[in-house]
């Protein structure tokens, strides 16, 4: 059975798309452009979360923490970066993102945690990654998720299940996303 997420992943690999120009604000309060943060000779693994999530986002964070450890242990930090994007900018301010980064033990040289700097860019970011976010009526959200890959050329080129960081790592080690 092919799901909509499965179809989305196939389409990403067939037709990689350049990352849009969206300004982000990170856990240090620095404004950076999404399109300037990715590519530039490095592969970037991206995940979308919100910091108050107690379900799917915890699995995603665990996968990112695993990837960060592997990037460090295998000396891949000159080739691979991690980027976590919050889709809850009203709550996930730079201070909140900084606390989250500390909780995740995110190494700033490997792992950037940010959100949109302009809330008007949120729907464009979600649409680009194919993330559907629905308020759950309890202050949280129901949403889909993936570990997305931005290739060295700055194009959204693939996605993996959040529970498959070992597959992401294997493909990174094989150089699958190295093409520009």
N, C-alpha and C positions, 0 to 999 in steps of 0.2 A: 504494500500500500504506500503510495506517495502522498506525503502530507504537504501542506502549503509551505512549511518550513523547508522540507526537502526540495521542493520545486524552486524555492528562493535560493537555496544553496547551489543548485545546479546552474541557475541563471547567473549567479555571481561568478562562478568559475568560467562559464562560457563567455561572458561579457563583463570583464572588470570595469568598474566605473571610477572616475577620479573623485576624490573626497571633496565635498563642497567647502567653500570659504565660510566657515562659521567660527565666530570668536568664542573662546572658552575662558573661564576663570578657574584657576587651579587652587589647590589646597594651601598655597602660599599667598594667594590673592593676586597672582600674576595673570595678566590677560595674554593669551596666546591663540594663534589661529590654528584651527584643526588641520587645515591643509598645509600649514607650515610645520606642524608637529610630527606629521607622519611622512613616510617616504624618505627622501634624502639619504638613500643608500642603506636604510634599515627597514626590516620588517616590523610591523607593529601589530600586536594582538590587542584587540579592543573588546571591552565588555560594557554593557549598559545596565546600571543598577540604580537602586535608591538605598540610602544608608540605613533606613529604619526597617527594611525588609528582613523578615525572619525566616524566609523559606528559600526560594530559588536564588536570591542574591547571595545567600551564605554559601551555597554550593559554588556559585560563580566565583566568589572571593577565595574560596578554598582552592579552586582550580588555578586562579591567578597567583596565589601564594606558592603553589607547587611550581608553576612556570617560572616565577621569580627565582626560586631556589635553584632550579635547573639552569636558568640563564647564568646565574652567578657561578654555580659549580662547574659548568662546562665552558666558562669564559666566552659566552655568547653576547655579552653586553655591548660589544661593538657592532653587532648584527641585528639584535632584537630588542624591542622595547614593549612595555605594557602600558595601556591607557584605559583607565576606567572612567566612564562618563555617567554622571548622575542625570536621570531624567526628572528629578524633583528639585529644581533650582530654588523654589520657594522655601524649602526646608534645608536643603544641602548647600549652605553658604560655605565660603572658604574656611571658616572656623570649624564647621561641622565636618567638612571634607578633611581638614587637618587632623581632627580626632580620629576619623575613620582610617586615615593613612597610618597613624600611629598604631591603632588597633591591628591593622593588617601587616604592620612592620614593613611598609612599602619603602623601598630604597629609592630615593628621588632620582638617582642616576639610571634606574631601570623602569620605575613604575610611576606614572603621573596619574593623579586623581583630580578630576575636574568636572565642571558642568557648563552649560551655556552661559555666557555673560549677558546675553539678551534673551529674555524669555520668549520673544517673538521668533527666535531661531529653533526653539524646541521641537515644534512639529516637523520642521525640515530635517532636523537631525534624526528624529524617530523614523520618518518616512525613508530616509536614505538607508538606514540599517534594517528597515522592515520590522521595527519593534512596535507592537500594539500595547498600549497602556490604558487600562480601564480602572477608574476609581472603584474600590471595593466597598464603599459606604462606611468603612470603619477607620478612615484616615490613611489607608494604604492603597496598594494597587495590585491588580492582576496583570501579568505581562508575560510575554514570551522572552526568550533569551538565547544567546549564542556567544561563542568566542569567535569574533570576526578577525579576519586577517587582512591587513592593508599591506600590499606588496612594497618592494623597494621603490617603485615608481609612484607611490602615493595613491594606488587604486584599490578599492574594495574588491578583493579577489576570491574570498572564500569564507566559509563559516563552519564551525564545529559545534557539536553538542557540548554543553557546559560541563558535562561529566566525562569528557574525553581529552583532558589536557595532555595525556601521554601520546595521543594521536597527533595533536598539534605539535608537540615536541619532536616526534619522529619525523614529521614532514619538514619542520624547521631544520633539523639536522641533515635531512636529505637534500636541502636546498630548494625545496619545491616552490617557495615564494620569493626566490632571489631574482627572478627575471624582472627587467624594468620595461 
